[in-house]
Amino acid sequence: MPIDINMSLGHWPFRKLAVTDAAGLVALMDGHGIQQALVANLEGVLYKDVMPANEALAIQVARYRERLIPQAVINPAFPGWERDLRTCAGDLGFRAVRLYPNYHGYALGDACFEELLAAAEAAVLAATGDLGLVVSVNVRMTDERMHHWRVMVPATDLTPLPALAAPHERVPIIVNCANNNEVWALAEGIRSCRNVFVEISHIEGPGVVADLVELIGVERVLFGSHAPYFYADSPRLKLDEAGIAGEQRGMIEEGNARLVLGLTAA
């Protein structure tokens, strides 16, 4: 049963989603055989102050912590983000953060991103032993051609990521919603960093997931759907179509995520 590394709760103003709450998301997961998911609140993408979204997420997932692993939306370009991070990692018990640089107005090359990586490395959680907080970097919400014409948001430029990730190897960094061209362009840098991983929600094309495995190594590939914005069964169908089975499939669907998140074996 897969662990989905990229799911969300909450409302998105530019599209009506079939699922917006924790109970609905768990039902969706049950319908697609997904055992656990890393989940953030979509509403934090467009809030100036992200903490109300994180606090709402903590309340929603409280009944489902065996299934839903909450992920705080943090904006390191906003004053007081350090306090937000401490509250989420401490009082709220989150073990991961999700970043939306393109929506929050900063680039990965800006000082605030590296400051966040340093803070994540320092925020060692008892639940994950010697691992720092997991950091997911969202490249986009959806294809830029599909954006609302009044809210056109360019994709996050991943170019600086490998060089910035390397000094913080205790921080697992997950690249969310990157397309083929973006991942292929950074393949050498990803291979050189032990702590950079890629989920497959936006990797498209016949057999391309198998090509990705060969390109960056199976241990760097994660099962991610971007549901409920995308279909929850999409990553499983991609693995089927690419002919990925056996040990490699087990690593992508579950094993790699358990290592990244510091989860015990099922």
LUMGUKOL-806210 format. One line per 10 residues: number of its first residue (from 1); their letters; for each residue x, y, z of N, C-alpha, C. Coordinates in steps of 0.001 Angstrom, whole numbers, plus 500000, padded with zeros to 6 digits. Example, Ala and Ser with C-alpha at 12.3 -4.5 7.8 and 13.67 -1.06 7.14 Angstrom:
<sites>
1> as> 513190/494310/507800/512300/495500/507800/513200/496700/507800 | 512850/497750/507080/513670/498940/507140/512900/500030/507870
</sites>
This chain:
<sites>
1> mpidinmslg> 500849/498803/500000/500000/500000/500000/500880/501240/500000 | 500704/502104/499016/501607/503252/498864/501463/504290/499963 | 502533/505068/500128/502523/506297/500910/502609/507439/499906 | 501573/508273/499877/501525/509389/498930/502220/510589/499561 | 503240/511082/498904/504093/512123/499465/503608/513535/499128 | 502508/513632/498344/502036/514955/497912/500518/514977/497796 | 499850/515187/498929/498401/515382/498954/498094/516673/499696 | 496857/517157/499544/496470/518434/500149/495046/518383/500663 | 494775/519262/501604/493421/519532/502085/493107/521002/501831 | 491846/521370/502026/491451/522764/501929/490916/523128/500553
11> hwpfrklavt> 490555/524413/500432/489944/524918/499201/490988/525612/498335 | 490750/525570/497029/491587/526271/496066/490677/527197/495273 | 490949/528510/495258/489964/529462/494729/489715/529359/493230 | 490616/528723/492488/490495/528704/491035/489941/527387/490500 | 489563/526496/491409/489033/525212/490955/488287/524540/492098 | 487098/524046/491819/486337/523311/492830/486917/521908/492951 | 487303/521537/494164/487879/520221/494413/486826/519293/494998 | 486874/518036/494608/485893/517056/495087/486075/516753/496560 | 487311/516920/497066/487628/516615/498464/488337/517819/499066 | 487856/518282/500222/488497/519424/500871/488804/519182/502340
21> daaglvalmd> 488266/518101/502934/488470/517877/504368/489155/516543/504620 | 489556/516328/505870/490337/515146/506224/489549/513858/506023 | 488279/513853/506433/487471/512646/506281/487338/512267/504814 | 487124/513264/503964/487009/512989/502538/488307/512491/501937 | 489431/513052/502398/490718/512614/501862/491024/511178/502274 | 490732/510827/503520/490954/509450/503964/490077/508489/503167 | 488831/508876/502894/487961/508034/502071/488533/507876/500663 | 489085/508956/500111/489727/508886/498797/490915/507937/498834 | 491717/508034/499876/492865/507141/500032/492421/505682/500137 | 491366/505440/500901/490855/504073/501030/490438/503518/499671
31> ghgiqqalva> 489815/504363/498864/489358/503925/497557/490477/503596/496591 | 491671/504116/496882/492807/503880/495979/493930/503102/496660 | 493654/502536/497817/494632/501690/498484/495868/502431/498957 | 495719/503684/499370/496843/504481/499855/496813/504461/501377 | 497898/504004/501994/497875/503822/503447/498122/505093/504231 | 499020/505945/503764/499344/507180/504451/499637/508263/503425 | 499552/509523/503875/499845/510630/502968/500451/511791/503730 | 501370/512476/503072/501926/513735/503567/501013/514841/503044 | 500439/515641/503963/499337/516531/503617/499607/517954/504101 | 499362/518932/503218/499422/520346/503583/498076/520996/503280
41> nlegvlykdv> 497889/522201/503806/496645/522937/503600/496818/523895/502426 | 496054/523683/501358/496151/524521/500167/495901/525993/500457 | 495092/526271/501465/494735/527661/501733/495951/528481/502159 | 496964/527821/502714/498174/528521/503098/498976/529049/501928 | 498702/528544/500716/499435/529012/499540/499155/530492/499290 | 497929/530927/499537/497534/532294/499208/497327/533184/500426 | 497468/532644/501629/497421/533484/502823/498736/534252/502973 | 498650/535531/503366/499887/536251/503707/500487/535661/504981 | 499643/535470/505984/500054/534820/507224/499597/533370/507145 | 500552/532452/507040/500213/531050/506775/499732/530289/508005
51> mpanealaiq> 499956/530819/509189/499687/530033/510388/498226/529632/510581 | 497237/530472/510257/495861/529984/510376/495595/528721/509563 | 496227/528600/508398/496063/527387/507593/496698/526187/508282 | 497869/526388/508886/498535/525288/509586/497764/524862/510827 | 497236/525836/511550/496453/525518/512751/495175/524776/512385 | 494540/525186/511284/493336/524486/510822/493670/523058/510414 | 494816/522869/509763/495231/521524/509356/495443/520628/510569 | 496095/521154/511594/496347/520365/512803/495044/519874/513420 | 494034/520716/513438/492741/520330/513992/492086/519259/513116 | 492146/519454/511798/491487/518517/510882/492077/517116/510946
61> varyrerlip> 493394/517020/511024/494023/515698/510935/494143/515005/512282 | 493727/515687/513361/493925/515124/514703/493334/513729/514844 | 492202/513456/514223/491545/512147/514314/492185/511112/513394 | 493068/511566/512497/493571/510667/511456/495098/510634/511405 | 495761/510866/512535/497213/510971/512497/497899/509679/512083 | 497212/508538/512164/497792/507291/511662/497820/507261/510137 | 496995/508103/509508/496886/508092/508047/497451/509368/507411 | 497208/510501/508061/497577/511794/507487/498723/512416/508277 | 499836/512650/507604/501023/513243/508216/501019/514722/507861 | 500763/515610/508835/500598/517030/508500/501910/517696/508121
71> qavinpafpg> 501806/518575/507144/502967/519282/506614/502657/520779/506655 | 503466/521545/507357/503209/522975/507526/503610/523749/506279 | 502763/524659/505865/503149/525623/504839/503906/526751/505541 | 505136/526988/505114/505979/528028/505707/506417/528985/504596 | 506380/530269/504901/506845/531288/503964/508064/531990/504564 | 509279/531585/504180/510480/532167/504792/510746/533606/504380 | 509937/534149/503464/510069/535553/503093/509158/536440/503932 | 508361/535844/504829/507406/536593/505645/507974/536805/507045 | 507843/538003/507592/508387/538245/508944/507797/537279/509972 | 508675/536758/510827/508223/535860/511881/508114/534409/511479
81> werdlrtcag> 508652/534048/510299/508527/532662/509861/509251/531700/510807 | 510305/532165/511450/511028/531306/512390/510115/530867/513536 | 509295/531798/514006/508330/531467/515059/507293/530458/514541 | 506835/530659/513302/505888/529726/512701/506484/528317/512650 | 507757/528235/512244/508406/526936/512136/508524/526273/513505 | 508926/527039/514505/509045/526482/515856/507696/525989/516369 | 506654/526747/516123/505318/526357/516589/504853/525081/515892 | 505061/524998/514592/504611/523826/513837/505404/522579/514225 | 506719/522725/514375/507553/521570/514714/507440/521195/516182 | 507088/522166/517018/506998/521913/518450/505583/521668/518917
91> dlgfravrly> 504815/522747/519097/503470/522641/519650/502535/521799/518791 | 502623/521934/517464/501697/521226/516582/502205/519847/516173 | 503472/519562/516405/504008/518231/516138/504157/517870/514682 | 504310/518864/513798/504508/518576/512373/505950/518110/512158 | 506138/517169/511258/507482/516686/510965/507978/517117/509587 | 507206/517965/508924/507582/518363/507569/507011/519740/507257 | 507660/520428/506315/507164/521716/505834/507069/521669/504312 | 506155/522475/503786/505993/522565/502332/506152/524020/501922 | 506964/524256/500916/507278/525602/500445/506676/525844/499072 | 506172/527058/498872/505634/527492/497579/506359/528775/497175
101> pnyhgyalgd> 507639/528694/496783/508416/529911/496504/507773/530804/495453 | 507203/530213/494396/506641/531037/493325/505428/531828/493800 | 504620/531259/494688/503459/531975/495208/503820/532933/496340 | 504882/532654/497054/505236/533474/498211/506318/534511/497905 | 506745/534587/496651/507536/535732/496220/509014/535685/496520 | 509616/534510/496533/511063/534439/496700/511612/533353/495768 | 512897/533395/495542/513570/532403/494707/514422/531498/495589 | 514730/530307/495092/515562/529394/495873/516950/529971/496112 | 517391/530853/495245/518689/531484/495435/518698/532597/496460 | 517523/532993/496953/517455/534038/497974/517927/533498/499326
111> acfeellaaa> 518439/534381/500142/519015/533969/501428/517997/533276/502320 | 516728/533666/502227/515725/533111/503133/515535/531604/502944 | 515747/531096/501738/515583/529657/501515/516677/528875/502239 | 517915/529322/502113/518989/528619/502807/518846/528771/504324 | 518345/529902/504773/518087/530075/506206/517047/529068/506692 | 516031/528811/505870/515026/527824/506258/515630/526422/506301 | 516477/526089/505335/517116/524770/505355/517954/524595/506620 | 518664/525636/507005/519469/525561/508228/518579/525379/509456 | 517453/526075/509478/516524/525933/510603/515899/524553/510629 | 515575/524015/509450/514999/522675/509379/516006/521637/509861
121> eaavlaatgd> 517269/521828/509540/518295/520891/509977/518459/520935/511494 | 518269/522119/512071/518409/522262/513516/517193/521741/514275 | 516055/521670/513594/514811/521270/514256/514696/519754/514292 | 515510/519116/515090/515507/517663/515188/514286/517223/515996 | 513521/516290/515428/512314/515821/516094/512559/514478/516748 | 512033/514301/517934/512194/513029/518636/511638/511871/517830 | 510578/512131/517080/509927/511047/516323/510779/510548/515165 | 511746/511346/514740/512535/510944/513583/514020/510788/513922 | 514331/510614/515178/515714/510344/515543/516636/511469/515154 | 517614/511187/514289/518603/512207/513953/518273/512934/512660
131> lglvvsvnvr> 517027/512848/512185/516648/513539/510966/516052/514897/511301 | 516367/515896/510467/515705/517180/510594/514341/517129/509937 | 513684/518275/509902/512380/518350/509248/512510/518052/507758 | 511523/517373/507219/511441/517155/505771/510956/518448/505128 | 511563/518829/504011/511189/520048/503296/510754/519678/501885 | 509507/520005/501531/509028/519828/500160/509025/521179/499460 | 509521/521207/498239/509542/522425/497431/508583/522233/496266 | 507502/523009/496241/506538/522916/495150/506991/523770/493969 | 507035/523152/492809/507428/523868/491596/506247/524633/491017 | 505062/524051/491112/503858/524665/490545/502629/524030/491177
141> mtdermhhwr> 501471/524651/490981/500208/524014/491338/499660/523217/490162 | 499773/523785/488981/499352/523098/487763/500075/523745/486593 | 499952/523136/485419/500579/523662/484212/500248/525153/484075 | 501278/525952/483817/501089/527398/483758/500085/527820/482682 | 499871/526991/481676/498891/527322/480632/497461/527251/481143 | 497274/526626/482323/495941/526448/482880/495626/527449/483989 | 496507/528401/484238/496292/529358/485321/495169/530338/484985 | 494539/530871/486029/493573/531946/485852/494289/533131/485223 | 493622/533786/484272/494300/534827/483511/494686/536038/484339 | 494109/536194/485536/494489/537294/486414/495541/536874/487448
151> vmvpatdltp> 495835/535588/487511/496816/535096/488490/497753/534115/487786 | 498652/534665/486986/499630/533860/486262/500896/533776/487109 | 501229/532576/487576/502355/532392/488501/503404/531503/487841 | 504583/532021/487542/505627/531200/486918/506059/530066/487842 | 506594/529011/487247/507103/527881/488022/508324/528293/488843 | 508526/527600/489949/509733/527790/490758/510948/527309/489976 | 511968/528132/489909/513217/527758/489244/514038/526882/490183 | 514248/525620/489800/514961/524664/490641/516475/524702/490477 | 516970/525495/489565/518398/525444/489225/519332/525510/490435 | 519084/526386/491423/520034/526473/492554/519916/525326/493552
161> lpalaapher> 518912/524469/493425/518600/523538/494508/519738/522587/494870 | 520356/521871/493930/521389/520910/494347/522526/521540/495154 | 522991/522705/494714/524100/523357/495426/523680/523792/496819 | 522434/524192/496995/521955/524631/498304/521616/523452/499207 | 521195/522341/498613/520817/521167/499398/522031/520439/499960 | 523123/520418/499213/524283/519608/499587/524813/519878/500995 | 524910/521131/501444/525445/521364/502798/524483/520973/503921 | 523242/520633/503572/522229/520315/504585/521727/518882/504369 | 522646/517940/504337/522290/516587/503939/521395/515873/504947 | 521252/516405/506167/520338/515797/507131/518890/516195/506878
171> vpiivncann> 518662/517128/505952/517311/517572/505618/516861/516916/504314 | 515929/515965/504367/515385/515419/503117/514590/516501/502388 | 514893/516705/501118/514212/517714/500310/513474/517013/499178 | 512169/517197/499142/511324/516564/498131/510925/517614/497109 | 511136/517313/495841/510699/518191/494762/509300/517751/494338 | 508327/518639/494540/506939/518371/494181/506581/519040/492860 | 505837/518323/492031/505186/518915/490853/506172/519444/489822 | 507340/518819/489711/508288/519175/488655/508013/518332/487425 | 508158/518947/486247/507916/518194/485015/509205/517544/484511 | 509076/516792/483432/510206/516042/482893/511413/516931/482615
181> nevwalaegi> 511186/518038/481902/512306/518895/481515/513056/519426/482729 | 512321/519813/483761/512949/520386/484953/513787/519357/485700 | 513287/518134/485801/514031/517086/486503/515230/516638/485679 | 515028/516442/484390/516130/515972/483540/517276/516983/483542 | 516950/518276/483562/517994/519309/483549/518835/519285/484814 | 518264/518802/485923/518967/518786/487210/519441/517398/487615 | 519344/516440/486711/519608/515045/487078/520985/514859/487701 | 521994/515450/487121/523351/515269/487650/523457/515845/489059 | 522859/517017/489272/522875/517613/490591/522105/516807/491611 | 520977/516236/491196/520184/515404/492107/520966/514161/492506
191> rscrnvfvei> 521613/513528/491542/522399/512323/491842/523534/512628/492812 | 524060/513854/492746/525207/514198/493598/524798/514539/495023 | 523498/514737/495271/522997/515085/496605/522251/513893/497185 | 522648/513449/498329/522002/512296/498955/520603/512609/499458 | 520265/513883/499591/519036/514269/500282/517970/514876/499388 | 518082/514782/498067/517074/515339/497162/516292/514205/496515 | 514955/514317/496567/514050/513288/496059/513026/513936/495130 | 512448/513137/494233/511481/513650/493252/510233/512793/493284 | 509065/513438/493435/507817/512682/493313/507299/512789/491874 | 506398/511894/491493/506119/511662/490071/504800/512242/489569
201> shiegpgvva> 504151/513131/490329/502827/513601/489907/502848/514312/488560 | 503943/514992/488222/504008/515744/486961/504991/515139/485962 | 505452/513929/486228/506316/513226/485270/505409/512479/484300 | 505459/512857/483039/504486/512370/482071/505169/511756/480849 | 504463/510775/480234/504922/510192/478988/505115/508694/479077 | 505013/507994/477935/505143/506531/477921/506490/506072/478469 | 506467/505274/479521/507686/504696/480066/508605/505670/480773 | 508173/506903/480969/509081/507939/481450/509481/507719/482911 | 508602/507138/483723/508979/506891/485115/510143/505897/485180 | 510143/504907/484283/511282/503985/484223/512555/504728/483833
211> dlveligver> 512441/505682/482904/513593/506496/482527/514089/507322/483713 | 513143/507836/484499/513509/508613/485678/514283/507772/486687 | 513827/506556/486893/514510/505637/487815/515948/505413/487363 | 516124/505199/486070/517472/504984/485535/518319/506248/485647 | 517687/507398/485514/518396/508667/485468/518921/509097/486838 | 518052/509022/487883/518472/509543/489190/518586/508464/490258 | 518168/507225/489934/518236/506138/490900/516894/505898/491553 | 516521/504642/491700/515212/504309/492245/515039/504825/493666 | 516130/504946/494403/516050/505376/495793/515690/506856/495920 | 515669/507594/494806/515331/509026/494843/513914/509310/494358
221> vlfgshapyf> 513187/508285/493950/511868/508475/493337/510780/508149/494355 | 509781/509038/494450/508709/508890/495421/507341/508874/494750 | 506426/508164/495374/505032/508076/494931/504309/509354/495362 | 503834/510125/494399/503098/511352/494715/502024/511596/493682 | 500841/511992/494135/499708/512162/493223/499294/513613/493002 | 499581/514516/493946/499066/515885/493924/497536/515888/494026 | 496991/514850/494652/495544/514774/494859/495155/515659/496047 | 493934/516185/496059/492841/515923/495108/492857/516829/493884 | 493893/517663/493730/493964/518492/492521/494106/517598/491285 | 494955/516569/491362/495072/515553/490321/494400/514270/490808
231> yadsprlkld> 494290/513301/489926/493680/512021/490281/494608/511198/491168 | 494038/510589/492195/494839/509840/493163/495427/508563/492582 | 494819/508011/491523/495327/506755/490965/496389/506974/489889 | 496690/508228/489563/497626/508513/488477/499012/507919/488694 | 499657/508080/489883/501013/507520/490020/501060/506009/489920 | 500031/505317/490410/500025/503854/490296/499930/503437/488828 | 499114/504149/488058/499001/503839/486633/500309/504123/485900 | 501023/505149/486315/502327/505446/485700/503320/504318/485956 | 503305/503769/487177/504197/502659/487494/503810/501416/486702 | 502501/501167/486578/502029/500033/485775/502515/500173/484338
241> eagiageqrg> 502280/501347/483765/502603/501570/482358/504101/501462/482096 | 504912/501870/483087/506366/501808/482928/506929/500421/483215 | 506063/499494/483647/506512/498130/483929/507371/498020/485164 | 507192/498916/486115/507985/498880/487346/507302/497966/488344 | 508015/496957/488809/507425/495955/489703/508474/495515/490717 | 508070/494570/491574/509002/493951/492501/509604/494924/493480 | 510899/494753/493752/511585/495565/494758/511584/497042/494403 | 511792/497356/493128/511800/498758/492729/510457/499417/493007 | 509391/498716/492704/508062/499285/492938/507817/499484/494433 | 508224/498504/495222/508064/498633/496668/508809/499827/497226
251> mieegnarlv> 509989/500096/496686/510760/501256/497138/510045/502558/496788 | 509536/502656/495562/508886/503892/495122/507570/504106/495855 | 506792/503047/496002/505468/503186/496604/505523/503399/498114 | 506516/502800/498765/506486/502840/500222/507864/502978/500877 | 508811/502163/500463/510079/502082/501185/510839/503395/501248 | 510933/504093/500112/511664/505364/500109/510993/506388/501013 | 509665/506438/500970/508936/507393/501804/509146/507119/503279 | 509192/505855/503663/509422/505519/505076/510791/506006/505536 | 511782/505879/504685/513117/506367/505033/513131/507890/505120 | 512520/508543/504151/512507/510008/504119/511790/510582/505336
261> lgltaa> 510653/509972/505687/509814/510495/506772/510185/509939/508143 | 511131/508997/508169/511523/508410/509440/510435/507552/510051 | 509649/506876/509213/508562/506030/509691/509080/504621/509955 | 508492/503954/510918/508836/502567/511165/508225/501694/510092 | 508772/500497/509910/508248/499582/508900/506837/499176/509257 | 506019/498929/508222/504626/498539/508438/504549/497164/509060
</sites>
